Amino acid sequence: MAQTLRRRLLKGAAAAVAAPYVITARSQETLIVNTQGGEYQELVERVVIRPFEKKFGVKVIHDATGTASQDYAKIRASRGAPGFDVAGLLTPPEVILGVKEGMLEKLSEREVPNLRHLWDKTWQVIPPGSGAPHTLQYAALVYHKEKLERPRSWDDYWEPQKKYGDKVKGHVIQYNPANLLSVYALIHAAQLGKGGVDNMEPAWQRLKAQKSYVGVVVTGSAEAVPHFENGQVWISPYWSARSGYYIDRGLPFEMIIPEEGVIGLFDVACVPVGAKNKKLAYEFLNWRLDPAIQREWALAYFSSPTRPGVELPAKFAASQLTTQEQIARTQFPDSDVIGARRKDWTLKWQEIMG
């Protein structure tokens, strides 16, 4: 009897050491989470934030403002104390810069146990322990199926006149490189001319040639939606998750993976070094990686899970990245290079677009 009791006590002590950040319900606690507005705000509050509040008995203040680059600018300007505990939607370039500049908390499986379950390739994209990648999508090509025949190549976006003639003039959209979607599309343009992140000259030549066909220029992805809905934009690079979301709601567009392939993107939740409630922030990051939450979020946002083994309906999974083989084939450009050169690329884009 005594030995059995001792074994139980030792087992309980070991569990306490392995999971030091399990939080009991305490409604006086508040966590401030930054993400973004638009349809994302409603979805993340319903699928992620409200269930988290209920489970842990805490209050989450949702700061639904800014793009990834704007959010990191706040972190940097405040020396790691931007007023929110979780930077919920950084992308790899900001994460890499945040690690270099010492603005983001270093994480381990001790603080966020679910980090051990991520795709193997994850830590080739962002520094190990820098954050919790909770959403995986890719930069797809979308087109208005009632206006255009199905494109096959990224060249059908970058040189639309070759496939569609003058009817497409004024119906092409461009994105400011403050949006990573623009950067990825420009990389594809460079690759079409045998370039890449180390040689973007072919992209600038294609941008100059495309300019007269561009009818809409925006920065944020959400800003493009009204132009999709009113029929002004007929072809566009667009995030796979948002594409699926709007197509499911009746937008007369289709989404394709061009023959050259696609570039993937992890959305990453990080903890600024000056966060006031780090322990609860760690719990939130771990929650985002929970298999049940990963499944519900993928289905709600039309995105791919960031860990293997998440069961999804076969029809839904057909347009997602759900296997090691698919992850291996997806491009993940060197975000360190993007971070270092993005300012120059933006200036060049502005010079051309005027």
C-alpha positions in Angstrom: 0.0 0.0 0.0 2.8 2.4 1.0 4.7 1.6 -2.2 1.6 2.1 -4.4 1.0 5.5 -2.8 4.6 6.5 -3.2 4.5 5.6 -6.9 1.4 7.7 -7.4 3.0 10.7 -5.7 6.1 10.3 -7.8 4.0 10.1 -11.0 2.1 13.2 -10.0 5.3 15.1 -9.3 6.8 14.1 -12.6 3.7 15.3 -14.4 3.9 18.7 -12.7 7.5 19.1 -13.8 6.6 18.1 -17.4 3.7 20.6 -17.7 4.5 23.6 -15.5 2.2 26.0 -17.3 -1.1 24.3 -16.8 -3.5 27.1 -15.8 -6.5 26.6 -13.6 -9.6 28.7 -14.2 -9.1 32.2 -12.9 -11.4 34.7 -14.4 -9.4 37.7 -13.2 -6.7 37.0 -15.8 -6.6 38.9 -19.0 -4.7 38.0 -22.2 -4.3 40.5 -25.1 -4.0 38.8 -28.5 -3.3 40.7 -31.7 -4.5 39.3 -35.0 -6.4 41.1 -37.8 -9.8 42.2 -38.8 -12.1 41.3 -41.7 -13.5 37.8 -41.9 -10.5 36.6 -39.9 -11.7 38.4 -36.8 -15.1 36.7 -36.6 -13.6 33.2 -37.3 -10.7 33.4 -34.8 -13.0 34.7 -32.1 -15.5 31.9 -32.7 -13.2 29.0 -33.3 -10.2 29.8 -31.1 -10.6 32.6 -28.7 -14.0 32.0 -27.2 -13.4 28.3 -26.6 -10.0 29.2 -25.0 -11.7 31.7 -22.6 -14.3 29.0 -21.7 -11.7 26.3 -21.0 -9.3 28.4 -19.0 -11.8 30.8 -17.4 -10.0 33.9 -18.5 -10.7 37.0 -20.6 -9.1 37.6 -24.0 -9.0 41.1 -25.4 -8.7 40.8 -29.2 -6.7 43.5 -30.9 -7.8 42.9 -34.5 -5.5 45.5 -36.1 -2.5 45.7 -38.4 -0.7 43.5 -41.0 2.2 41.3 -40.0 4.8 43.9 -40.9 2.8 46.6 -39.0 2.4 44.4 -36.0 6.2 43.7 -35.8 6.9 47.4 -36.3 4.9 48.0 -33.1 7.0 45.4 -31.3 10.2 46.9 -32.5 9.2 50.5 -31.7 8.1 49.6 -28.2 11.3 47.5 -27.6 9.3 44.3 -27.2 6.3 45.8 -25.2 3.7 46.6 -27.8 0.7 46.3 -25.5 -0.3 42.8 -26.5 0.8 39.5 -25.1 0.5 37.4 -28.3 1.5 38.6 -31.7 -0.9 36.1 -33.4 -0.2 36.7 -37.1 3.4 37.2 -37.8 4.9 35.7 -41.0 8.4 34.1 -41.2 10.3 37.3 -42.3 9.0 39.1 -39.1 9.7 36.1 -36.9 13.3 35.8 -38.2 13.9 39.5 -37.7 12.3 39.3 -34.2 14.7 36.6 -33.2 17.7 38.5 -34.5 16.7 41.6 -32.7 15.8 39.8 -29.5 12.2 41.0 -29.5 10.5 37.6 -29.3 10.5 35.1 -26.4 12.4 31.9 -26.9 10.1 28.9 -26.6 10.6 25.3 -25.9 8.4 22.2 -25.5 8.4 23.0 -21.8 6.4 26.2 -22.3 4.5 25.0 -25.5 4.4 21.1 -25.5 2.6 20.9 -28.8 5.7 22.3 -30.6 7.0 18.7 -30.8 4.2 17.7 -33.2 4.9 20.2 -36.0 5.9 19.3 -39.6 9.6 18.5 -39.9 10.2 21.3 -42.4 8.8 23.9 -40.0 12.2 24.7 -38.4 13.8 25.2 -41.8 11.3 28.0 -42.3 11.5 29.8 -39.0 14.1 29.6 -36.2 13.4 26.7 -33.7 11.6 27.9 -30.7 10.7 31.3 -32.1 6.9 30.8 -32.2 4.0 28.5 -32.8 3.1 28.2 -36.5 -0.7 27.5 -36.4 -1.9 28.1 -40.0 -0.5 26.8 -43.2 -1.6 28.1 -46.6 -0.1 29.0 -50.0 -0.2 31.7 -52.6 -2.6 30.4 -55.1 -3.8 31.9 -58.4 -7.5 32.7 -58.6 -9.6 33.8 -61.6 -13.1 34.8 -62.4 -14.5 31.7 -64.0 -17.3 33.6 -65.8 -14.9 36.0 -67.5 -11.7 34.1 -68.2 -10.7 30.6 -69.3 -8.7 28.6 -66.8 -5.1 29.8 -66.4 -2.3 27.3 -66.2 0.8 29.3 -65.4 1.9 32.2 -63.3 2.7 33.7 -66.7 -1.0 34.0 -67.3 -1.1 36.5 -64.4 2.1 38.3 -65.2 1.6 38.6 -68.9 -2.2 38.3 -69.2 -2.3 39.8 -72.6 -0.7 36.7 -74.1 -3.5 34.5 -73.1 -6.5 36.8 -72.8 -5.8 39.8 -75.0 -7.0 43.3 -74.4 -10.3 42.2 -72.7 -8.3 41.7 -69.5 -7.1 45.2 -69.4 -8.1 47.0 -66.2 -9.1 43.7 -64.6 -5.7 42.7 -63.1 -4.8 43.5 -59.5 -1.4 44.4 -57.9 -0.5 44.3 -54.2 2.0 46.5 -52.4 5.0 44.5 -51.2 4.0 45.4 -47.6 1.8 42.4 -48.2 3.8 39.2 -48.4 1.4 38.0 -51.1 3.0 40.6 -53.4 6.5 39.4 -52.5 5.7 35.8 -53.3 4.0 36.8 -56.6 7.1 38.8 -57.5 9.3 35.8 -56.8 7.2 33.7 -59.2 7.7 36.5 -61.8 11.4 36.4 -61.3 11.5 32.6 -61.6 9.6 32.8 -64.9 12.6 34.7 -66.2 15.1 32.2 -64.6 15.7 34.5 -61.6 14.7 34.3 -58.0 15.3 36.0 -54.7 18.9 36.6 -55.7 18.0 38.0 -59.1 14.7 39.9 -59.2 15.3 41.8 -62.4 13.0 39.5 -64.4 10.2 40.4 -62.0 10.6 44.1 -62.6 10.5 43.6 -66.3 7.3 41.7 -66.0 5.8 44.3 -63.6 6.5 47.0 -66.2 4.9 45.0 -68.9 1.9 44.2 -66.8 1.3 47.7 -65.5 -1.0 48.9 -68.3 -3.3 45.9 -67.6 -3.6 46.7 -63.9 -6.9 48.3 -62.8 -6.7 47.9 -59.0 -3.8 48.3 -56.6 -4.2 47.5 -52.9 -2.1 46.6 -49.9 -4.1 44.3 -47.6 -5.6 41.1 -48.9 -9.0 42.0 -47.4 -8.9 45.2 -49.5 -9.1 43.1 -52.7 -12.4 41.4 -51.8 -14.8 44.2 -52.8 -13.0 44.3 -56.2 -13.5 40.5 -56.6 -17.2 40.9 -55.6 -18.0 43.8 -58.0 -16.4 42.0 -60.9 -13.6 44.5 -61.5 -10.8 42.0 -60.8 -10.6 38.8 -62.9 -7.2 37.3 -62.0 -5.1 37.6 -58.9 -2.6 35.8 -56.7 -4.4 35.1 -53.4 -4.0 33.2 -50.3 -5.5 29.7 -50.5 -7.3 30.0 -47.2 -9.1 33.2 -48.1 -9.8 31.9 -51.6 -11.5 28.9 -50.3 -13.4 30.9 -47.8 -14.9 33.3 -50.4 -15.4 30.7 -53.1 -17.4 28.7 -50.5 -19.6 31.7 -50.0 -20.5 32.1 -53.6 -17.7 34.2 -55.2 -17.6 33.2 -58.9 -13.9 32.4 -58.8 -11.8 29.2 -59.0 -8.5 28.6 -57.3 -5.6 26.8 -59.0 -2.0 25.6 -58.3 -0.1 26.9 -61.4 2.1 24.4 -63.2 5.3 26.0 -61.7 4.0 25.3 -58.2 3.3 27.5 -55.2 5.0 29.2 -52.2 3.7 28.2 -48.8 3.2 30.5 -45.8 3.1 29.7 -42.1 1.2 32.2 -39.9 3.0 32.2 -36.6 2.0 33.2 -33.1 4.8 34.7 -31.0 5.2 36.2 -27.5 7.0 39.6 -27.4 9.7 39.8 -24.8 7.8 42.6 -22.9 4.5 40.7 -22.7 2.8 41.1 -19.3 1.1 37.7 -19.2 3.6 35.2 -20.6 2.4 32.1 -19.0 -1.1 32.5 -20.3 0.3 33.5 -23.7 2.2 30.1 -23.8 -1.1 28.4 -23.1 -2.7 30.2 -25.9 0.1 29.2 -28.3 -0.2 25.6 -27.2 -4.0 25.8 -27.7 -3.6 26.9 -31.3 -1.6 23.7 -31.9 -4.0 21.3 -30.2 -5.2 18.7 -32.8 -8.9 19.4 -32.2 -8.4 23.2 -32.6 -6.2 22.7 -35.6 -9.0 20.7 -37.3 -11.7 23.2 -36.5 -9.6 26.1 -37.6 -8.6 24.4 -40.8 -12.2 23.8 -41.7 -13.3 27.3 -40.7 -10.5 29.2 -42.5 -10.0 26.8 -45.4 -6.3 26.3 -44.4 -4.0 23.4 -43.8 -2.9 22.1 -40.4 0.6 22.7 -39.2 1.0 19.2 -37.8 0.5 15.8 -39.3 -2.3 13.4 -38.3 -5.2 16.0 -38.3 -8.2 14.2 -39.8 -10.0 16.2 -42.4 -12.8 15.3 -44.9 -11.3 13.9 -48.1 -12.9 16.5 -50.4 -11.6 19.4 -48.2 -8.1 17.8 -47.9 -7.8 17.6 -51.7 -7.0 21.3 -51.9 -4.8 21.4 -48.8 -1.2 20.5 -47.8 -1.7 17.5 -45.6 1.2 15.1 -46.2 5.0 15.2 -45.8 5.3 14.7 -49.6 3.2 17.8 -50.3 5.1 19.9 -47.7 8.4 18.8 -49.3 7.2 20.0 -52.8 6.0 23.4 -51.6 8.5 26.3 -51.9 9.4 28.2 -48.7 11.8 31.0 -49.9 14.6 32.1 -47.6 12.7 34.5 -45.3 16.0 35.9 -44.0 16.8 37.1 -47.6 13.2 38.4 -48.0 13.5 40.3 -44.7 16.8 41.9 -45.8 15.7 42.9 -49.3 12.1 43.6 -48.9 12.5 47.3 -48.4 14.5 47.6 -51.6 12.0 45.5 -53.5 9.2 47.7 -52.2 11.0 50.9 -53.3 11.5 49.4 -56.8 7.9 48.3 -57.0 6.8 51.8 -56.0 9.1 53.3 -58.6 7.5 51.2 -61.4 3.9 51.5 -60.2 4.2 55.2 -59.6 
